[in-house]
Amino acid sequence: MTNNVAEKIKRLRKSKGFSQEDMADKLHISQSAYARIENGETNSWINHINKLCESLDVKPEELISNAEQLIQHNQDNDSVIQNNTNNDTHITINQISEKLVEQYEERIAELKEQVTYWKNKSEGSK
């Protein structure tokens, strides 16, 4: 799955006329970290899926699906992507959503801590 996504990211980047450096800047990562994403050496693209999709002008589900794959529903109504050739489940869309929610919740908690810190600091200086 990572290689399929990596290939799609690379193809989309080139079609938009972006360099790896351009994409790395958009994702706020190093060019070498971005190159590892495109080479399929890491699945850290999931941490940057929103920015990737925004930069490449695609929806997340378009990025992770390809012609050989089919979105199906299991008993829990969770969407899963299965490869039609061998029916191996590679990744669930819900897992991606959960990961994004988790990241946003962590960031919100960090920001709340910063707000509290600065409120306390400003009240102490009065």
Residue pairs with C-beta under 8 A, 6 or more apart in sequence:
1 43
1 64
1 81
1 90
1 91
2 40
2 42
2 43
2 45
3 40
4 66
5 40
5 43
5 45
5 63
5 64
6 37
6 38
6 39
6 40
6 45
7 40
8 63
8 66
9 37
9 38
9 45
9 52
9 56
9 63
10 38
12 56
12 58
12 63
13 20
13 22
13 23
13 38
13 56
16 55
16 56
16 57
18 26
18 55
20 31
20 34
20 35
20 38
21 31
23 34
23 52
23 55
24 30
24 31
24 33
24 34
26 51
26 55
27 34
27 48
27 51
27 52
27 55
28 51
29 48
33 42
33 44
36 42
36 44
37 44
37 45
37 48
45 52
46 96
46 99
47 99
47 103
49 60
49 63
49 96
49 100
50 60
50 100
52 63
53 59
53 60
53 62
53 63
56 63
60 93
60 96
61 71
61 93
64 81
64 91
64 93
64 96
65 71
65 81
68 83
68 84
68 85
69 81
69 82
69 83
69 84
69 90
70 81
70 82
70 84
71 79
71 80
71 81
71 93
72 79
72 80
72 82
73 79
73 80
74 80
78 92
78 93
78 94
79 92
79 93
79 94
80 89
80 91
80 92
80 93
81 89
81 90
81 91
81 92
81 93
82 88
82 89
82 90
83 90
